[in-house]
């Protein structure tokens, strides 16, 4: 039982460490962040973006997108960065059985930071290296 608890704790710590926070992204690019206007810095710290942001500003505020694709319109092609809602999910399972007079059993716990969501929570549309549109899902 002690080994299971230690394993669960280790997996939880690793999962949380893998998630880069806004603060860690700012720290990794501190000089670039310091060069931004105070209003831009405030948006990035809040994990928000606006029209005019560069890919670097967007990545600092939101992290890497869950998916990237291009959209072709009458005026040309745009790059779209899509972000999905990421919520922790937990699962628990128990199993058992017998075979040839011997029995066995087992249990497991699973943790994930999300999964496939049917909709994106936010899309940033880039044109010529700047955000020209921010699309958010209504709640």
C-alpha positions as CSV (number, residue, x, y, z in Angstrom):
1,X,0.0,0.0,0.0
2,X,2.9,2.3,0.8
3,X,4.4,1.7,-2.6
4,X,1.1,2.6,-4.3
5,X,0.9,5.9,-2.3
6,X,4.5,6.8,-3.2
7,X,3.8,6.0,-6.9
8,X,0.7,8.1,-6.9
9,X,2.5,11.0,-5.3
10,X,5.3,10.8,-7.8
11,X,3.0,10.7,-10.8
12,X,1.0,13.7,-9.4
13,X,4.2,15.7,-8.9
14,X,5.5,14.9,-12.4
15,X,2.1,15.8,-14.0
16,X,2.1,19.1,-12.2
17,X,5.7,19.8,-13.1
18,X,5.0,19.2,-16.8
19,X,2.4,22.0,-16.8
20,X,4.3,25.2,-17.5
21,X,2.8,28.2,-15.7
22,X,2.5,31.8,-16.9
23,X,5.1,32.8,-14.3
24,X,7.6,30.2,-15.5
25,X,7.1,31.2,-19.1
26,X,7.7,34.9,-18.1
27,X,10.8,33.9,-16.1
28,X,12.2,32.0,-19.1
29,X,11.9,35.1,-21.3
30,X,12.3,37.8,-18.6
31,X,14.2,40.3,-20.8
32,X,11.6,40.1,-23.5
33,X,8.8,40.4,-21.0
34,X,10.4,43.5,-19.4
35,X,10.5,45.2,-22.8
36,X,6.7,45.1,-23.1
37,X,4.5,48.0,-22.1
38,X,2.9,47.7,-18.6
39,X,-0.6,47.1,-20.1
40,X,0.8,44.2,-22.1
41,X,2.7,42.8,-19.1
42,X,-0.6,42.9,-17.1
43,X,-2.5,41.0,-19.8
44,X,0.2,38.3,-20.0
45,X,0.4,37.9,-16.2
46,X,-3.4,37.4,-16.3
47,X,-3.1,34.7,-19.0
48,X,-5.0,36.8,-21.5
49,X,-4.3,38.1,-25.0
50,X,-5.6,40.8,-27.2
51,X,-5.5,42.0,-30.9
52,X,-2.0,43.1,-31.8
53,X,-0.1,40.5,-29.7
54,X,2.8,38.7,-31.3
55,X,3.2,34.9,-31.3
56,X,5.8,35.4,-28.5
57,X,3.4,37.4,-26.3
58,X,0.6,34.9,-26.9
59,X,2.9,31.9,-26.1
60,X,4.0,33.7,-22.9
61,X,0.4,34.3,-21.8
62,X,-1.2,31.0,-22.9
63,X,1.6,28.5,-23.6
64,X,1.8,26.4,-26.7
65,X,-1.5,25.9,-28.5
66,X,-3.2,22.6,-28.4
67,X,-3.4,22.7,-32.2
68,X,-2.4,25.0,-35.0
69,X,-3.9,25.3,-38.5
70,X,-4.3,27.7,-41.4
71,X,-7.5,29.2,-42.5
72,X,-7.9,30.5,-46.1
73,X,-10.2,33.4,-46.8
74,X,-10.7,35.8,-49.7
75,X,-8.0,38.1,-48.3
76,X,-5.4,35.3,-47.9
77,X,-4.3,32.7,-45.3
78,X,-4.3,33.1,-41.5
79,X,-2.6,31.0,-38.9
80,X,-4.9,29.9,-36.1
81,X,-3.8,28.8,-32.6
82,X,-6.5,26.9,-30.8
83,X,-6.5,26.3,-27.0
84,X,-8.8,23.7,-25.3
85,X,-10.2,23.7,-21.8
86,X,-7.9,21.6,-19.6
87,X,-9.4,20.3,-16.4
88,X,-8.0,17.6,-14.2
89,X,-9.8,14.3,-14.4
90,X,-9.5,11.3,-12.1
91,X,-10.5,7.7,-12.5
92,X,-10.4,4.7,-10.2
93,X,-10.7,1.0,-11.1
94,X,-10.7,-2.3,-9.3
95,X,-10.4,-5.8,-10.9
96,X,-10.1,-9.4,-9.8
97,X,-10.5,-12.9,-11.0
98,X,-9.3,-16.5,-10.6
99,X,-7.6,-18.9,-12.8
100,X,-6.9,-22.6,-12.1
101,X,-7.6,-22.3,-8.3
102,X,-5.5,-19.2,-7.8
103,X,-7.0,-15.7,-7.4
104,X,-5.7,-12.3,-8.1
105,X,-6.8,-8.7,-7.7
106,X,-5.7,-5.2,-8.5
107,X,-6.6,-1.6,-8.3
108,X,-5.5,1.6,-10.0
109,X,-5.9,5.3,-10.0
110,X,-5.5,7.5,-13.1
111,X,-4.9,11.2,-13.4
112,X,-4.9,13.4,-16.5
113,X,-4.8,17.1,-17.1
114,X,-7.5,17.0,-19.7
115,X,-8.7,15.1,-22.7
116,X,-10.3,15.8,-26.0
117,X,-12.9,18.5,-25.7
118,X,-15.4,19.1,-28.5
119,X,-14.8,22.8,-28.6
120,X,-11.9,25.2,-28.2
121,X,-12.0,27.7,-25.4
122,X,-10.0,30.2,-27.3
123,X,-8.6,30.7,-30.8
124,X,-6.0,33.3,-31.7
125,X,-6.0,34.2,-35.4
126,X,-2.6,35.6,-36.7
127,X,-2.0,37.6,-39.8
128,X,1.4,39.0,-40.6
129,X,2.8,38.0,-37.2
130,X,0.1,39.7,-35.1
131,X,-3.2,38.6,-33.5
132,X,-6.0,40.0,-35.6
133,X,-8.8,38.1,-33.9
134,X,-9.4,36.5,-30.6
135,X,-12.4,34.0,-30.5
136,X,-13.7,32.8,-27.1
137,X,-16.3,30.2,-26.4
138,X,-19.3,31.6,-24.5
139,X,-20.0,29.9,-21.2
